[in-house]
Amino acid sequence: MFRGIGQAPRAETAVHYITMAFDEDLDAAEQAALLDMLTWMHRLTGVARADLYRTASLAADMHVTQVNLIPRRHPHYTPRTRLTNPSYTRHTPH
């Protein structure tokens, strides 16, 4: 299912939430996809963005799917299981 009319594309699968960003600079596209994911996940869960960022740094995947076209597409994948279990979004010291 695709969502996000009027903003960067978003998608949901059975196992992932996906945000996509487009930019000539891959770093800028990656940052935009991540920030959009944090905003989306905050709206869905109410979890603080700082906690979501920590979770993303451990569990999320970034994929470069287009490098031959400009602007380049850079989707961000977050596993649904990381958001359905509250313990995944809390920082646990090692």
N, C-alpha and C positions, 0 to 999 in steps of 0.2 A: 504494500500500500504506500502510495506517495502522498506526502503532505507538504504544506508550505507554500501555498499560492502567494505570490508577492514577496517571497524571500528565497533564500538558497534552498535547493531541493532537500527534502528529508524523506526517508523511507523506513518502513518497519518490515522485518521478516519474522519468522517464528522464533528466531534466536538472537536477532540484533536490532538495535536502533542505528540508523545510518544518517549522517549529515554529509552534505557535499559542498565543496567550495571551489570556486574557479578564480584563477589569477595567473598572470604570466610568471610570477615568482612563486615557486613551490612552497617556500617557507611561509609566505603570506597566505597561500591557499590552506596550508596545514593549520595555521593559527586561526583562520576564519572558521574552518570546519570544527575545530575544537571548541572555540568560543560559542558557536551555535549549538553544539552538543551540550555544553554546560548549561546554557540558557534553557534548552528544551528539557533536559533531565531535571533541572530545578523546578520547572513548571509542573512536571509530571509527579515528582516525588516530594517536593518541599525541602529536600536536603540542601544544606548550605553549599554554595558554589565551591568553597575551599575544600570541603569534604569530597565533592564530586570530582574536583580536579585531582585530588590525591588518588581516588579510585581509578580515574582515567589513566593516570601515569602507570598504574599497575596492570590494568585489565584491558584497556582499549587498544585497537589496532588502527593504524593509518595505512592506506593503500593509495599508491599513485596509479591511476587508471588511464591517463592520457598524457603522453609527453610529446607527441608529434603535432598536436594542435595547440594553438594559443587562443584563449587562455587554457591553461592546464587544469584538469579536474583532480581533486584530492578528497576522496571520501574518508570519513572517520567512522569506525565501527565500535559500538559499545555492546557487549553481551548483555542480554536481558537479565541473566542470572545475577549479574553484579548489582543490579538495582532492585531485585525482588527480595534479596536477603539483606536486611539492615546492617548486619555485621560487616559486610563488604565495604560500606561507606564510612566506617569508623576507623580511625587510625589506631593501630595496635603496635606498641613499641616492641622491638625485637630484642 
